[in-house]
């Protein structure tokens, strides 16, 4: 995506940018580093169905993908049960029953349309979304732990490493 320019709508840390296809993309400056560089994050808006996918762990996401490849819709049924059991989703209002019914209806449609190959492709794509989301959350979690560990070790990033209580002590 080639960015053509920044439009006039710019608030304190958010900037609206038009890409080459004249689509608006929200960019958020999440961290400004002390050397003047700015880190920019682009967040994708998820549809209602996509946001109903529960935030499962990486091994469970791979299990869902495996079942969706060989029995279309079965892995999505597992996701529906996970939503019913209270695993969080990306939905704005956390509603277990709504997430359950959305996932269950998606699973049924995947199973019914699997004979037309559309359901099988949809099912595999759904499993890949679960794996991708789980991997992204795992990487973000590992990255934040690494930053926390670096701060504790005193890497010079202002993280409060262990310093001696008495500096330049010379016995008399």
N, C-alpha and C positions, 0 to 999 in steps of 0.2 A: 504494500500500500504506500504509494507516494503521496506525501503530504504537500498540498499546494500552498497553504498559508493559513495564518491565524486570523480569524474574523474578529470583529470588534467586541464580541461578547466574551469578556474575560473577568472572572471574579477573583477573589483573593488568591486561591490556589488551584482553581479549575480553569481550564482553557478549552474552548470549543474550536476544533480544527476541521477543515474540510479536506477529504482525501481526493484523489484524482477522479472519482466517480461522483463527486458532489454530495457525498454522504457525510453527515455530521458525526464526529467521534468525540466523546468526552475524554479528555486527558486530565489526569490529576497528578500534580506534583506532590509526591508523597514524602520525599526526603530531600532536603537541600543540604549538601555536604559542605564542610568548611572550606573546601578549595574552590567553591563557586559553581561546581557542577550540580545539575538537577537530575534526579531520577524520576522518570515519568512512567506511570502505570496506565494501561488501557484495560478497562474491564468490560467484558461482554455482557450484554443484557440477555438473560435467559427467558425462554418462553415459559408459560405456566406448566406445560408437561415436563419440560427439561428441568425446571426448578423443583419439581416434585421428586426427583431422584434423591434418595437418602444419601447422606454423607457416610458411606461405609468405609471400612478399612481396606487397604490394598489387597490382602489375600481374599477377602470376601468379594471384592470387585472383580478379581480374576476368576473366581468361582462363578460369579454371575455371567461373565463373558463366556466361559466354557459352556455353561448350560444353554445360553442363548445361541451359541453356534450349533449345538447338536440337537436341541429341542427348542425351537423358536418360541419365545414367550415365557419359558419356565424360569429363566434367570430373572426376568422382570417380575414374575410372581414372587420370587424370593425378596426382591426389592420392595414389593408391596407389603409383604409381611414385616420387613424391617421398618417400614414407615409406620405400620400399625403398632409395632412394639416401642415406638417412641424415638427412633433415631432421627436426628435433625435433618431438615431439608433446607434448600435455599429459598423456599417460599417466604414471602413477606410476612404473612400471618401463619405461624406454625399451627397447623390443623392436621392432626393424625388421620382423621377419617377422610378428609379431602385428599391428602397425599396417598392414602391407601387406595381409594377408589380410582384416582387418576392412574396409578401404577397398575392396578388390577385390570382396568379397562384397556390400558395400553397393551398389557400382556395378552388379553383375549383377542384384541385386534391383530396383534402380531401372529398369534396362533392361527386365526382364521384366514389371514391373508398370506400365510406361509406357502400355500399351494400355488400362489401366483408369483412366488419368489420375492415379492415386495415385502412381505412380512418377515422373511428370513433376513433380508438386508437391513430392514428396520430394527430387527432384534439384535443383530450383530452390532449395528451402529449404537444402539442403546447401551449394550454392554461396554463398548469402547468409551462412551461418555462416562460411564461409572468408573472405569479404570483410569481414564485421563484425570477426572476430578479427584480421585483418591490419590493418584501420584502427585498432582499439584499440591494438594494439602500436605502430603508427606514431605515434599521438598520445602515448602514454606515452613513447616514445623522444624525440620532439620536445620534450615538456615537460621531460624530465630534462636534455636538452641546453640548453634555455632557462634552466633554473635554474642549471646549471653556468656558462653564459655570464654570467648575472647576478651570480653570486658572484665571477667573475673581474673584473668591471667595478667591484666595490665598491659594491653597491647598498644597503649598510647592513644586510643581513640576516646579518651575522656571517661573510660569505664571504671575508674576507681580500683585499680589493682592494688595489691598489698605493698604498702610503703613502710619503711622503718619508722618507728615512733620517734626516734631521736636521730637527727641529721647532723653530720659533721661533729660528732662527739670526739673530743680528744682528751684523754686522761691527763691529769696534772702530775 
